[in-house]
Amino acid sequence: MNSKHFHSDPTHLITGALNSLSRLNPSVAVDEKYKIVFVKETQHPQVSVISGGGSGHEPAFASFVGHGMLSGAIAGSIFASPSTQQIQKCLLQCVDTTKGIMVIIMNYTGDVMHFGMAVEKARARGIKVDMLVVGDDVGVGRARAGKLGRRGIAGTVLVQKITCAAAMLGSSLNEVSKVASLVSDNLVSVGASLAHVHVPGRSLITDFNESDSVEVGMGIHNEEGFKRIETDLVGLVKEMLAQLLDLSDTDRGFVDIKSSDSVILLVNNLGGVSALEFGCIVEEVCSQLNSGYSLQLVRILAGTYMSSLNGLGFSISILKIVETGLESGESMVQLLDTSTQATGWLNAFQPGPMSTTVESRLASPAENIEETLPPSRLSLDSNQAVKLLKSGLSRLISAEAEITKYDTMVGDGDCGLCLKNGAEAVLAELEGKEWTDAVQLVGRIAQVVETNMDGTSGAIYAIFFNALAYGLSSQDTSSPTIVTAEMWAKALEHALQSLSKYTPAKPGDRTLIDSLSPFVATITETKDFSQATEAAKKGCESTKGMEASFGRSVYIGGDDWKKCPDPGAYGMVEFLLGMSASF
């Protein structure tokens, strides 16, 4: 739970956020006193659709105000319903009432009472108003929900978008109301979260996530869910989809969705899941729906539609597509696809078949990027070479946790994993193959590193191994020759010189060069691998307390750099020590 905020005055937060909308969308206006966002002028007479609720669920609902979507939205305090007076102000003075008003809200007691009171007052003044209370959450079943019914969560935005499109067509209030109810009746949603959220300006609450459990069915205001489980993403999505689609669970089986049915899928970010992780969540949901339920995904919506401030969770909503019954004939999908100028709406996409292949023009043999280097006459003992490399790579892989710890202290924490990924890929390439050509072996290692090792470390090692291959090939002889220590030393010296063309790092700059340079210098002088490894180890030790001149360490404060070696230099030494142990 993140309890730090740039601004902790909740009142100012809300008015500031609402006022920003009129800057982003010149077609909407803001009544700051009553916290109402509304469309300035309608393009043609239509049923006005309004919504609202507590703040903290952005972009819902204020950012959904605009031509093609909501006519107005009323914001309450964070996680609290707006007042009857606020709502009445919107109904009577902010939206067009000539064709009537459709009110769509979520099923929370405060919202139902305040909106309901305002609706009744508007009706008493002769305004035609219908109200729909959406309860799409299956996280809390029938038995526990009792007379209150299901809570409203992110699926509500599908009801609003489709209903607003029907209103924009010029449909009557009766037709608009029926469409809204039809969508709501065929909609199920469930959420999950790793932690509670902290409301700005309020005291901290005790978090439930001490054991890395996930709250399944957690509400959008920190309300308790169905249960807490410890599982991975695959297991979590499986649990959530079962709650949505398993009709054998009579407590939660609300909508009969069969494998042949066409559906609209909404995967909603509660506000605190990174785009990278959220993309993986979306893929897992789609994959399980296709493999486990064979549903026909007609449209997929993914993104932040209804947040819980910066909630570390997501929700899944599934809408069964049924006939709308509109005289104009538009389907639910057509209504969903109708364009809108609302700034917060993310368009739906028609899913296509998943492709794992990349189409490209055929490369000529000279362009083949995976082509093995031409054979040389420089040979080596394959068994011995593979043994040495495996020993070094295995030690490097084992050191990943320590390298990551050091890089977390002084960098961005990715060095250990980058080195591990590269080492594992090289190990896999060595397995079960004969490598008698020294140039081809080093060249192939360079290609594997290029493909599998990210970050600066990957680039440095790829350049070094490519240059090492060239350094060897330049010593090729007219007759078959076993590579000597002198040849290796000369090639290593060439590789280090080539590397200096692409990085100005020198010994003393706190980089892997602090290990690599003394290794190359010593092996060039002594032709002894053990002595060279010891020199690299001393170079690595010298980086403790050395101020960085390159990499992200330059920008990081604190004094952890005084306590640990450079992660890249340390990783190189671990690799060399592993090789040295097998000589």
TATALIN-V169153 format. One record per run of one state. SS is the DSSP state (alpha for helix, beta for strand, coil for the rest). FROM is the first residue (numbers start at 1). TO is the last residue. If there is no record, write none. Layout:
BEGIN
SS:FROM:TO + SS:FROM:TO
END
This chain:
BEGIN
coil:1:9 + alpha:10:24 + coil:25:27 + beta:28:31 + coil:32:35 + beta:36:39 + coil:40:47 + beta:48:55 + coil:56:58 + beta:59:59 + coil:60:61 + alpha:62:64 + beta:65:65 + coil:66:69 + beta:70:70 + coil:71:71 + beta:72:78 + coil:79:83 + alpha:84:94 + coil:95:100 + beta:101:106 + coil:107:108 + alpha:109:124 + coil:125:128 + beta:129:134 + coil:135:136 + beta:137:137 + coil:138:141 + alpha:142:148 + coil:149:155 + alpha:156:168 + coil:169:172 + alpha:173:185 + coil:186:186 + beta:187:193 + coil:194:208 + alpha:209:211 + coil:212:213 + beta:214:216 + coil:217:226 + beta:227:229 + coil:230:232 + alpha:233:245 + coil:246:261 + beta:262:269 + coil:270:270 + beta:271:271 + coil:272:274 + alpha:275:293 + coil:294:295 + beta:296:303 + coil:304:305 + beta:306:306 + coil:307:310 + beta:311:311 + coil:312:312 + beta:313:320 + coil:321:331 + alpha:332:337 + coil:338:348 + beta:349:349 + coil:350:364 + alpha:365:367 + coil:368:377 + beta:378:379 + coil:380:381 + alpha:382:398 + coil:399:399 + alpha:400:410 + coil:411:414 + alpha:415:430 + coil:431:436 + beta:437:437 + alpha:438:452 + coil:453:454 + alpha:455:473 + coil:474:480 + beta:481:482 + coil:483:484 + alpha:485:499 + coil:500:512 + alpha:513:526 + coil:527:528 + alpha:529:541 + coil:542:551 + alpha:552:555 + coil:556:559 + alpha:560:562 + coil:563:566 + alpha:567:580 + coil:581:583
END
